Amino acid sequence: MDSRYQKHLPLQNRYDIEEGLNHGYTLTRIAELLGKDKTTISKEIYI
């Protein structure tokens, strides 16, 4: 199964998202770095 379709993000991915945001990265760039869809990143931030 493709890792992009897992239901939950590992804690490390959440830390990586936070670090990306702190560095001013776009959601698209963070998603590329993590190998995830940008909507997944958006949901983690805005929910």
Residue, then its C-alpha position, 0 to 999 in steps of 0.5 A: m500500500d502506498s504510504r500516502y494513503q495511511k490514515h494517520l500521520p506519524l508524530q515525526n511527520r507532525y513535527d516536520i510539518e511544524e518545522g516546515l511552517n516555522h521556516g515559511y515553507t508552503l503546504t505544497r513544499i511540505a507535502e513534497l518533502l514528506g511524500k504526502d498530499k497537500t490536503t493531508i498537510s492542510k488537514e493536520i494544520y487546520i483541524 
